[in-house]
Amino acid sequence: MKSIMRSILSNSRGNLKDNVHKIISILNDFTEKRLIVQGTIFHGYLIKKGISSQKQIAVKLLIMYLKSGKPNDINQMLKEFDGFNLVVRNCLISANLEWGKLDEARQLFDEMPERNEVSWTAIISGLLRYGRVEEAIWYFERNPFPSLFSWTAAISGLVQNGSSVKAMKLFVEMLQSGVLPNNVTLTSVIRACGELSDFNLGMCVLGLIVKVGFEHDLSVSNSLITFNLRLNDTVSAMTIFNRMQSKDVVSWTAILDMYVQMGELAEARRVFDEMPERNEVSWSTMISRYSQSGDAEEAVNLFIHMVQQGFKPNKSCFASVLSALASLEASVLGKIVHGHILKLGMERDAFIGSSLVDLYCKCGGTKDGRVAFDSILEKNVVCWNSMVGGYSLNNQLEEAKELFDKIPRKDNISWNSLITGYLEYEKFDEVFEVFSDMLLSGERPSKSTFSSVLCACASLASLERGKNLHGKAIKLGFHSDIFVDTALVDMYAKSGDVESSKKIFKRMPKRNEISWTAMIQGLAENGFAEEALAVFEEFEQTKSIAPNELLMLAVLFACSHCGLVDKGLYYFNSMEKVYHIQSNDRHYTCVVDMLSRSGRLSEAEKFILDMPCEPEVQAWAALLSGCKTYRNERMAERVAEKISELAEKNPGGYVLLSNVYASAGRWLDVLHMRKLMKEKGLKKSGGYSWIEVRNQPHFFYSQDGSHNESSEIYGVLELMRSEMVLK
């Protein structure tokens, strides 16, 4: 910089006047790059050489100081101008508009003894930029210099403020006045057509574009691509893109976004890889789509490449990568990203803050999540819901409830977050209590709410509550919703009302793999295994839905409980070959149970030993149960020994083995197992029965007298027992 200044200022005074354009170029560069320190030094050189007061240079110096926003320097520069100066006044109006001082800008404009086209265009566009449409139009209608620039400023401003109809009317007036549009005008008009979703109007504008010769203009072509995409006309959008003589990052990003919206991630990635240049929007689009489609690792990899290439992530990009990291439970990398966010000062933003809360809570760090939550300056309901959901996810239900009660304005997700937490940790009474409070508050339950509460009913086999919920669902119009209907099928089946479950399933207008699984599982668990298999055969005829792991498990369970071993083995062997489903340990255990129940014990043992994965202790337990049923003592000893070995690795095996020994009547072995359990600090959950009376479940544990009516209950039982003995 010093060498440039010296080369200019070393000339004679006469030569310096000839080099004014070079000085102006330097000042423009300082202004554009906000190099106010260097600009001030250069100003000193100009003063020293006695040319700082030259009119053009002085104006450029004033603009530089106006851009920097330094009042002392601005006032000092204004003294350089004697009397009224139109250019200076226009600069001051533009600066005040840029600073958001609209009233000051209007006052300067109104006090001007004379104005030019720049003055009027500046005040009109400035007011529109801040949404003061009526004031801007008032000035526009009184503009004595209606030029292409003032027309374009008004039309563009109206479109930006959502007044597309007014913009189009103004555009027609402009054409009627004999003023032809430029590329900026046309870009705004095309956007207005898109906002109005008016295809015919867009075609008329397209005709005008061709007539005035802007069909190959870059910005106009980009606008036409966006217009066609808004109308879902991807073919026309691609035709315009392919015909473009030159393309910029906006063109490529528009096509990239098109494929993203279509759900064609592979094509979107192809376009992304072919882009000659990328911007923050194109990077953010791909990262967001990968995160939303479940490919969290690729989303994180792209984010790392983006940062390495020097791009600055925006809020949307940070939120997407934080969501991906939350899915991966990558807390270490999450903290690194959090560090970048802190450097940029974005941590107080509600959008970013709620994503940080979600990240830390999914990684088990509710304390860090709470710190992120407390850092958010203006919390919206999403922030509150994220923290409540985080507490619920980590079984901190008291904290979740306490925070939930503090939410200023709860929405449906707020209630569902708490209900889901109670459901996950089997706090069923609390599920019903929160649901009741939700109804009393006037909040309308969603299909997700009904699914969760019906799941609680199914877990308790609470038929009366389930029927009551069914009635509410019908009343609120959810009787044909696939999620609610599936939950009803499951609830009725688990509550023993198979007929109602079948009725709902049969009238469902649409079914997914979960619906079919619920029906097949429900029939099998209620002893209708053959009917369950008939439903599966019906499912196979649809061919529109592929089975999943849970559905195949339900089928194997049905085969096991109706003795159809060969059919069950056929389905098991078809999982990978026909259905392309990888068998897991639960499927293998189900096959072992199926073989053991039918007495094919040697085959079951060989099947376990040949398993590609470590057998579950439940698989050995199923074989041991078969050994007891078919009195194979020698194999039973081998299996019991294997379960004992597994118990060393998994203490839960002791509980299972104790139960098996008890069912076989081997009480000495039971005592031995209980002793080992006691030494290892294990405790067996007590068995219990329950009955529901007036929507209130009553639980009865073995040798438990804690029920408030236990004496009366046991009295009645004793009376019944004595009468049974007498008879």
C-alpha positions in Angstrom: 0.0 0.0 0.0 2.8 2.4 0.9 4.5 1.8 -2.5 1.3 2.7 -4.3 0.8 5.9 -2.3 4.4 7.0 -2.7 4.3 6.3 -6.5 1.2 8.6 -6.7 2.3 11.3 -4.2 5.8 11.6 -5.5 4.5 13.2 -8.6 4.2 17.0 -9.1 1.0 18.8 -8.1 -0.1 18.9 -11.8 0.4 15.2 -12.2 -1.5 14.4 -9.0 -4.6 16.0 -10.5 -4.2 13.8 -13.5 -4.1 10.8 -11.2 -7.3 11.6 -9.3 -8.9 8.4 -10.7 -6.1 6.3 -9.1 -6.6 7.9 -5.7 -10.4 7.4 -6.0 -9.7 3.7 -6.9 -7.6 3.3 -3.7 -10.3 5.0 -1.6 -12.9 2.7 -3.1 -10.8 -0.3 -2.2 -10.4 0.9 1.4 -14.2 1.5 1.7 -15.1 -1.8 0.2 -12.7 -3.8 2.5 -13.5 -1.5 5.6 -9.8 -0.7 5.9 -10.5 2.5 7.9 -7.0 2.6 9.6 -5.2 2.5 6.2 -7.8 4.9 4.8 -7.1 7.4 7.6 -3.3 7.2 7.0 -3.9 7.8 3.3 -6.2 10.7 4.1 -3.2 12.2 6.0 -1.0 11.9 2.9 -3.7 13.6 0.8 -3.9 16.5 3.4 -0.2 16.8 3.4 -0.1 17.1 -0.4 -3.0 19.6 -0.3 -5.5 17.7 -2.5 -7.9 16.2 0.1 -10.3 19.0 -0.6 -10.6 18.2 -4.3 -14.3 17.6 -4.8 -14.3 14.0 -6.1 -11.7 12.9 -3.5 -13.5 14.6 -0.6 -16.7 12.9 -1.5 -15.0 9.5 -1.6 -13.3 10.2 1.8 -16.7 11.1 3.2 -18.2 7.9 1.9 -15.3 5.9 3.5 -16.0 7.5 6.9 -19.7 7.1 6.6 -19.2 3.4 5.9 -17.0 3.1 9.0 -19.7 4.9 11.1 -17.2 7.3 12.9 -19.1 10.5 13.8 -16.1 12.7 14.5 -14.4 11.9 11.2 -17.7 12.4 9.4 -18.3 15.8 10.9 -14.7 16.8 10.2 -15.2 15.8 6.5 -18.5 17.7 6.2 -16.6 20.9 7.0 -14.7 20.5 3.8 -17.9 21.3 1.9 -19.2 24.9 1.7 -23.0 25.3 1.4 -25.3 22.8 0.0 -23.9 19.9 -1.9 -26.3 17.5 -3.6 -23.9 14.6 -3.8 -23.0 14.9 -0.1 -26.6 15.1 0.9 -27.4 12.0 -1.1 -24.5 10.2 0.6 -25.8 11.2 4.1 -29.3 10.0 3.2 -27.9 6.6 2.1 -25.8 6.3 5.2 -28.6 7.0 7.6 -30.8 4.5 5.7 -28.0 1.9 6.0 -27.7 2.6 9.8 -31.5 2.2 10.1 -32.1 5.8 11.0 -35.1 6.3 8.7 -36.5 9.4 10.3 -33.2 11.2 10.1 -32.9 10.1 6.4 -36.4 11.4 5.7 -35.7 14.7 7.4 -32.5 15.2 5.4 -34.5 14.4 2.2 -37.4 16.7 3.0 -35.0 19.6 3.8 -33.1 19.4 0.5 -33.6 22.6 -1.6 -33.1 20.4 -4.7 -33.1 16.7 -5.4 -32.1 14.4 -8.3 -32.9 10.9 -9.4 -30.4 9.4 -6.9 -32.1 11.2 -4.0 -35.6 9.9 -4.9 -34.4 6.3 -5.6 -32.4 6.2 -2.4 -35.3 7.2 -0.1 -37.7 4.9 -1.9 -35.5 1.8 -1.8 -34.3 2.5 1.7 -37.8 2.8 3.2 -38.9 -0.4 1.3 -35.9 -2.2 2.7 -37.2 -1.7 6.2 -40.8 -2.6 5.4 -42.2 0.9 5.3 -44.2 0.3 2.2 -46.8 3.0 2.4 -44.3 5.8 3.0 -42.1 4.5 0.1 -45.0 4.4 -2.3 -46.0 8.0 -1.2 -42.5 9.2 -2.2 -42.6 7.1 -5.4 -45.9 8.6 -6.5 -44.4 12.2 -6.1 -41.1 11.4 -7.8 -40.5 13.9 -10.6 -37.7 11.8 -12.1 -39.4 8.4 -12.8 -36.5 6.4 -14.3 -35.8 2.8 -14.8 -33.9 2.7 -11.5 -36.7 4.2 -9.4 -39.3 1.9 -11.0 -37.0 -1.1 -10.4 -36.4 0.0 -6.8 -40.1 0.2 -6.1 -41.0 -3.1 -7.8 -38.1 -5.0 -6.1 -39.0 -3.5 -2.7 -42.6 -4.5 -3.0 -41.7 -8.1 -3.9 -39.3 -8.3 -0.9 -42.1 -7.2 1.3 -44.6 -9.8 0.0 -46.6 -7.4 -2.0 -46.3 -9.2 -5.3 -49.7 -8.1 -6.6 -48.8 -4.5 -6.2 -45.4 -5.1 -7.7 -47.0 -6.6 -10.8 -49.4 -3.7 -11.1 -46.5 -1.3 -10.9 -44.6 -3.3 -13.5 -47.5 -2.9 -15.9 -47.6 0.9 -15.3 -43.9 1.0 -16.0 -44.3 -0.7 -19.4 -47.3 1.6 -20.2 -45.1 4.6 -19.5 -42.7 3.4 -22.1 -39.9 2.3 -19.7 -38.3 -1.0 -20.6 -37.1 -3.3 -17.8 -33.5 -4.4 -17.1 -32.3 -7.7 -15.7 -32.9 -6.6 -12.1 -36.5 -5.6 -12.9 -37.1 -8.9 -14.6 -35.6 -10.9 -11.8 -37.9 -9.3 -9.3 -41.0 -9.7 -11.6 -40.2 -13.4 -12.1 -40.0 -13.8 -8.4 -43.4 -12.1 -8.0 -44.9 -14.6 -10.5 -43.4 -17.4 -8.4 -44.8 -16.0 -5.2 -48.2 -15.8 -6.8 -47.8 -19.3 -8.3 -49.2 -17.8 -11.6 -47.9 -19.9 -14.5 -49.7 -17.9 -17.2 -48.3 -14.6 -15.9 -44.9 -16.1 -15.8 -45.2 -17.2 -19.4 -46.2 -13.6 -20.4 -43.1 -12.3 -18.6 -41.0 -15.0 -20.3 -42.2 -13.7 -23.7 -41.1 -10.1 -22.7 -37.7 -11.4 -21.6 -37.1 -12.9 -25.0 -38.4 -9.7 -26.7 -36.0 -7.4 -24.8 -33.1 -9.8 -25.2 -32.5 -11.0 -21.6 -33.2 -14.7 -22.2 -29.4 -15.5 -21.8 -28.9 -13.2 -18.9 -27.4 -15.1 -15.9 -29.6 -13.6 -13.1 -32.8 -13.8 -15.2 -32.1 -17.4 -16.0 -31.5 -18.2 -12.3 -34.9 -16.6 -11.5 -36.6 -18.6 -14.2 -35.2 -21.8 -12.8 -36.5 -20.9 -9.3 -39.9 -19.9 -10.8 -40.3 -23.3 -12.5 -39.2 -25.2 -9.4 -41.8 -23.3 -7.3 -44.4 -24.6 -9.8 -42.9 -28.2 -9.5 -41.9 -28.1 -13.2 -38.5 -29.7 -12.8 -38.3 -30.5 -16.6 -38.5 -26.8 -17.6 -36.0 -25.9 -14.8 -33.5 -28.5 -16.1 -34.1 -27.3 -19.7 -33.2 -23.7 -18.7 -30.2 -24.8 -16.7 -28.8 -26.9 -19.6 -29.3 -24.1 -22.1 -27.5 -21.5 -20.0 -24.4 -20.1 -21.7 -22.8 -19.4 -18.3 -23.7 -20.7 -14.9 -22.8 -19.4 -11.4 -23.0 -20.9 -7.9 -26.7 -19.8 -7.7 -27.6 -21.8 -10.8 -25.9 -24.9 -9.5 -27.3 -24.5 -6.0 -30.9 -24.2 -7.4 -30.5 -27.5 -9.3 -28.9 -29.1 -6.2 -31.8 -28.0 -4.1 -34.3 -29.4 -6.7 -32.9 -32.9 -6.4 -32.8 -32.5 -2.6 -36.5 -31.6 -2.5 -37.2 -34.5 -4.8 -35.5 -36.8 -2.3 -32.9 -37.9 -4.9 -29.9 -37.7 -2.7 -27.6 -39.6 -5.2 -28.4 -37.1 -8.0 -28.0 -34.2 -5.6 -24.5 -35.5 -4.6 -23.6 -35.8 -8.3 -24.5 -32.2 -8.9 -22.7 -31.1 -5.7 -19.5 -32.9 -6.8 -19.7 -31.4 -10.3 -20.2 -27.8 -9.1 -17.2 -25.7 -10.2 -17.6 -23.5 -7.1 -19.7 -23.8 -4.0 -21.1 -21.4 -1.4 -22.3 -21.8 2.2 -25.9 -22.5 0.9 -24.8 -25.5 -1.3 -22.7 -27.0 1.5 -25.5 -26.5 4.1 -28.1 -28.0 1.7 -26.1 -31.2 1.4 -25.2 -31.5 5.1 -28.9 -30.9 6.0 -30.1 -33.5 3.6 -27.6 -36.2 4.8 -28.5 -35.5 8.4 -32.3 -35.7 7.7 -31.9 -38.9 5.7 -30.1 -40.7 8.5 -26.6 -40.6 7.1 -25.2 -38.7 10.0 -21.5 -39.8 9.3 -21.6 -38.3 5.8 -23.2 -35.1 7.1 -20.3 -34.7 9.6 -17.7 -35.5 7.0 -19.1 -32.9 4.7 -19.1 -30.3 7.5 -15.4 -31.0 8.2 -14.5 -30.6 4.5 -16.6 -27.4 4.4 -14.7 -25.8 7.4 -11.3 -27.0 6.0 -12.0 -25.2 2.7 -12.6 -21.9 4.6 -16.4 -21.7 4.4 -18.2 -20.1 7.3 -21.2 -22.3 8.4 -24.5 -20.5 8.8 -27.1 -21.2 11.6 -28.9 -23.9 9.5 -25.7 -25.7 8.8 -24.6 -25.7 12.5 -28.1 -27.0 13.5 -27.9 -29.8 10.9 -24.4 -31.0 11.9 -25.3 -30.8 15.6 -28.3 -33.0 14.9 -26.1 -35.5 13.0 -23.6 -35.6 15.9 -26.5 -36.1 18.4 -27.5 -39.2 16.3 -24.0 -40.5 16.5 -23.7 -39.6 20.2 -20.4 -38.0 19.3 -19.9 -35.7 22.3 -16.2 -35.0 21.8 -16.7 -33.7 18.2 -19.8 -32.0 19.4 -17.8 -30.0 21.9 -15.4 -29.0 19.1 -18.3 -27.7 17.0 -19.7 -25.9 20.1 -16.3 -24.2 20.4 -16.7 -22.8 16.8 -20.2 -21.6 17.7 -18.8 -19.8 20.8 -16.2 -18.1 18.7 -18.8 -16.8 16.3 -21.1 -15.7 19.2 -24.0 -17.9 18.0 -24.6 -19.9 21.2 -27.3 -17.6 22.5 -29.4 -18.1 19.3 -32.5 -20.2 20.0 -32.1 -22.3 16.9 -28.5 -23.2 17.7 -29.1 -23.4 21.4 -31.9 -26.0 21.1 -29.6 -28.1 18.9 -26.9 -28.0 21.5 -29.3 -29.0 24.2 -30.4 -32.0 22.0 -26.8 -33.0 21.3 -25.6 -33.0 25.0 -28.8 -34.8 26.2 -28.6 -37.5 23.6 -25.0 -38.0 24.7 -26.2 -38.4 28.3 -24.9 -34.9 29.4 -28.0 -33.2 30.8 -25.8 -30.9 32.9 -24.1 -29.5 29.7 -27.4 -29.5 28.0 -28.8 -27.3 30.8 -25.9 -24.9 30.6 -26.6 -24.5 26.8 -30.3 -24.1 27.6 -29.6 -21.4 30.2 -27.3 -19.6 27.8 -30.2 -18.9 25.3 -31.3 -15.3 25.6 -34.8 -15.5 24.2 -36.1 -19.0 24.6 -38.9 -20.2 22.4 -41.0 -23.3 22.9 -38.6 -25.4 20.9 -35.8 -24.7 23.4 -38.1 -25.6 26.3 -39.2 -28.8 24.6 -35.6 -29.8 23.8 -34.6 -29.6 27.5 -37.7 -31.3 28.8 -37.2 -34.1 26.2 -33.5 -34.3 27.2 -34.4 -34.8 30.8 -37.1 -37.4 29.9 -34.6 -39.3 27.7 -32.2 -39.6 30.5 -34.8 -40.8 33.1 -34.6 -37.5 35.0 -38.3 -37.3 35.1 -38.6 -35.1 38.2 -36.4 -32.5 36.5 -38.4 -32.9 33.3 -41.7 -32.3 35.2 -40.3 -29.3 37.1 -39.1 -27.6 33.9 -42.3 -28.6 32.0 -44.4 -26.7 34.6 -42.3 -23.5 33.9 -42.9 -23.5 30.2 -44.6 -20.1 29.5 -46.7 -21.4 26.5 -46.8 -25.2 26.0 -47.5 -26.7 22.7 -48.4 -30.3 21.7 -44.8 -31.3 21.6 -44.3 -30.1 25.2 -46.9 -32.5 26.4 -45.8 -35.3 24.2 -42.2 -35.0 25.4 -43.2 -35.5 29.0 -45.7 -38.3 28.2 -43.0 -40.1 26.1 -40.5 -39.9 29.0 -43.0 -41.4 31.5 -43.9 -44.1 28.9 -40.3 -45.0 28.2 -39.6 -45.7 31.9 -43.0 -47.4 32.6 -44.5 -44.7 34.7 -47.9 -45.5 33.4 -49.9 -43.7 36.0 -48.0 -40.5 35.3 -48.7 -41.0 31.6 -52.5 -41.0 32.2 -52.2 -38.1 34.7 -50.3 -35.9 32.2 -52.7 -36.8 29.4 -55.7 -35.8 31.6 -54.0 -32.5 32.4 -53.4 -32.0 28.7 -57.1 -32.4 27.9 -58.1 -30.0 30.8 -55.6 -27.4 29.5 -57.5 -27.4 26.1 -54.5 -28.7 24.2 -55.7 -31.0 21.4 -53.9 -34.4 21.5 -52.1 -35.4 18.3 -51.8 -38.8 16.8 -48.4 -39.1 18.5 -50.1 -38.4 21.9 -52.8 -41.1 21.3 -50.1 -43.6 20.1 -48.1 -43.1 23.3 -51.1 -43.3 25.7 -52.6 -46.3 24.0 -49.1 -48.0 24.3 -49.4 -47.4 28.1 -52.9 -49.0 28.1 -51.4 -52.0 26.2 -48.6 -52.3 28.7 -51.1 -52.5 31.5 -53.7 -54.5 29.5 -56.1 -51.7 30.6 -59.0 -52.4 28.3 -61.4 -49.9 29.8 -58.9 -47.0 29.5 -58.1 -48.1 26.0 -61.8 -48.1 25.0 -62.1 -44.6 26.5 -59.2 -43.4 24.4 -60.6 -45.1 21.3 -63.7 -43.0 21.7 -61.7 -39.8 22.1 -59.7 -40.6 19.0 -62.9 -41.1 16.9 -64.3 -37.9 18.3 -61.2 -36.0 17.3 -61.1 -37.5 13.8 -58.1 -39.9 14.2 -60.2 -43.1 13.5 -58.5 -43.5 10.1 -55.0 -42.5 11.0 -52.5 -45.3 10.4 -50.5 -44.6 13.6 -53.5 -44.4 15.9 -55.1 -47.5 14.3 -51.9 -49.5 14.7 -51.7 -48.5 18.4 -55.4 -49.6 18.8 -54.7 -52.9 17.2 -51.8 -53.5 19.6 -53.8 -52.3 22.6 -56.8 -54.5 22.0 -54.7 -57.5 21.3 -52.6 -57.1 24.4 -55.7 -56.5 26.5 -57.1 -59.8 25.2 -59.9 -58.4 23.0 -58.7 -60.0 19.8 -62.0 -59.5 17.9 -61.8 -55.7 18.3 -58.2 -55.8 17.3 -59.1 -57.7 14.1 -62.0 -55.4 13.3 -59.8 -52.3 13.4 -57.1 -54.0 11.4 -59.6 -55.0 8.7 -61.1 -51.5 8.3 -57.7 -49.7 8.1 -57.5 -47.9 4.7 -53.7 -48.1 4.8 -51.3 -50.4 6.6 -47.6 -50.3 7.1 -45.2 -53.0 8.3 -45.8 -52.0 11.9 -49.6 -52.5 11.5 -49.1 -56.0 10.1 -46.5 -56.8 12.8 -49.0 -55.7 15.6 -51.8 -57.9 14.2 -49.6 -61.0 13.6 -47.9 -60.7 17.0 -51.3 -60.0 18.7 -52.9 -63.1 17.2 -49.9 -65.3 18.0 -49.6 -64.1 21.7 -53.3 -64.8 22.2 -53.1 -68.4 20.9 -54.3 -67.8 17.4 -50.9 -68.8 15.8 -52.4 -70.3 12.6 -54.5 -67.3 12.0 -51.4 -65.1 12.5 -49.6 -67.1 9.8 -52.7 -66.7 7.5 -52.4 -62.9 8.0 -48.7 -63.1 7.1 -49.6 -64.9 3.9 -52.1 -62.1 3.2 -49.3 -59.6 3.8 -47.0 -61.4 1.3 -49.7 -61.0 -1.4 -49.6 -57.1 -1.0 -46.0 -57.0 -2.3 -46.0 -53.2 -1.7 -44.4 -53.4 1.8 -41.2 -55.3 2.7 -41.2 -57.2 6.0 -38.8 -56.0 8.7 -37.0 -57.8 11.6 -39.9 -57.4 14.0 -42.5 -58.8 11.6 -40.4 -61.9 10.9 -39.9 -62.4 14.6 -43.7 -62.4 15.1 -44.0 -65.0 12.3 -41.4 -67.2 13.9 -43.1 -66.8 17.3 -46.4 -67.9 15.7 -44.8 -71.0 14.1 -43.2 -71.9 17.4 -46.5 -71.7 19.3 -48.5 -73.8 16.8 -45.8 -76.5 16.2 -45.2 -75.6 12.5 -41.5 -76.2 12.8 -40.7 -76.9 9.1 -42.6 -73.8 8.1 -40.8 -71.8 10.7 -37.5 -73.0 9.5 -38.5 -72.1 5.9 -39.3 -68.6 6.9 -36.1 -68.3 8.9 -34.0 -69.5 6.0 -35.9 -67.1 3.7 -35.0 -64.0 5.7 -31.8 -63.3 4.0 -32.4 -65.0 0.7 -35.9 -63.8 0.0 -36.6 -60.8 2.3 -33.0 -59.5 2.6 -33.2 -59.3 6.4 -30.2 -60.0 8.5 -31.1 -62.5 11.3 -30.3 -61.3 14.8 -29.9 -63.1 18.1 -33.7 -62.9 18.8 -34.5 -64.7 15.6 -32.0 -67.5 16.5 -33.5 -67.8 20.0 -37.0 -68.1 18.5 -35.9 -71.0 16.3 -34.3 -72.7 19.2 -37.5 -72.4 21.2 -39.4 -73.7 18.2 -37.2 -76.8 17.9 -37.2 -77.4 21.6 -41.0 -77.2 22.0 -41.4 -79.8 19.3 -38.8 -82.2 21.0 -36.1 -81.8 18.3 -33.6 -81.2 21.1 -30.4 -82.5 19.3 -31.3 -80.3 16.3 -31.8 -77.4 18.6 -28.5 -77.9 20.4 -26.6 -78.2 17.1 -28.4 -75.0 15.8 -27.1 -73.1 18.9 -23.6 -74.4 18.5 -23.6 -73.4 14.8 -24.9 -69.9 15.4 -22.7 -67.2 13.8 -23.2 -64.9 16.8 -22.9 -65.4 20.6 -26.1 -67.2 21.7 -28.4 -65.4 24.1 -28.8 -67.0 27.5 -32.5 -67.2 26.6 -31.7 -69.6 23.8 -30.0 -72.0 26.2 -32.9 -71.5 28.6 -35.4 -72.5 25.8 -33.4 -75.6 25.2 -33.3 -76.4 28.9 -37.0 -76.0 29.1 -37.4 -78.5 26.3 -35.0 -80.9 28.0 -37.3 -80.8 31.1 -40.5 -81.3 29.0 -39.0 -84.3 27.2 -37.0 -85.6 30.2 -33.5 -85.4 28.6 -31.5 -85.2 31.8 -28.1 -85.7 30.2 -28.6 -82.7 27.8 -30.2 -80.7 30.6 -26.9 -81.0 32.6 -24.8 -79.8 29.7 -27.2 -76.9 29.0 -27.4 -75.9 32.7 -23.6 -75.9 32.8 -23.5 -73.6 29.8 -25.9 -71.2 31.4 -23.8 -71.2 34.5 -20.8 -70.2 32.4 -22.7 -67.4 30.7 -23.9 -66.2 34.1 -20.3 -65.4 35.0 -20.3 -62.9 32.0 -23.9 -61.8 32.4 -25.3 -61.9 36.0 -28.8 -62.0 34.6 -28.2 -65.6 33.8 -28.3 -66.5 37.5 -31.8 -65.2 37.7 -32.8 -67.1 34.6 -31.2 -70.3 35.8 -32.9 -70.0 39.2 -36.2 -69.7 37.4 -35.5 -72.7 35.3 -34.5 -74.8 38.2 -37.6 -73.8 40.1 -39.9 -74.7 37.3 -38.2 -78.1 37.1 -38.6 -78.6 40.9 -34.9 -78.8 41.6 -35.0 -76.8 44.8 -31.4 -77.5 46.0 -30.1 -76.0 42.8 -32.5 -73.1 43.3 -31.1 -72.5 46.8 -27.5 -72.7 45.3 -28.4 -70.1 42.6 -30.1 -67.8 45.2 -26.9 -68.0 47.3 -24.8 -67.0 44.3 -27.2 -64.2 43.5 -27.0 -62.9 47.0 -23.2 -62.9 46.9 -23.2 -60.9 43.7 -25.9 -58.5 44.9 -28.5 -59.6 42.4 -32.2 -59.4 43.3 -35.0 -61.3 41.5 -38.0 -59.2 40.6 -41.0 -60.5 42.4 -43.9 -62.0 40.4 -47.2 -60.3 40.7 -50.8 -60.3 39.4 -53.1 -57.3 38.9 -56.7 -56.5 38.3 -58.2 -53.2 37.1 -61.2 -51.8 38.9 -62.7 -48.5 37.8 -59.6 -47.6 35.7 -57.4 -48.2 38.7 -54.9 -51.2 38.5 -54.4 -53.1 41.8 -51.1 -55.1 42.1 -50.6 -58.2 44.2 -47.1 -59.5 44.9 -46.2 -62.9 46.4 -46.6 -62.8 50.2 -47.3 -59.1 50.2 -49.9 -57.6 52.5 -49.3 -53.9 51.7 -52.6 -53.4 49.9 -55.0 -51.3 52.0 -57.7 -53.9 51.6 -55.5 -57.0 51.9 -57.2 -58.5 55.0 -60.6 -58.4 53.3 -59.2 -59.8 50.1 -57.3 -62.7 51.8 -60.5 -63.3 53.9 -62.6 -63.8 50.8 -59.9 -66.0 49.2 -59.7 -68.2 52.3 -63.5 -68.5 52.3 -63.5 -69.5 48.6 -60.7 -72.0 49.2 -62.6 -73.6 52.1 -65.7 -73.9 50.0 -63.7 -75.5 47.2 -62.2 -78.0 49.6 -65.7 -78.9 50.9 -67.0 -79.5 47.4 
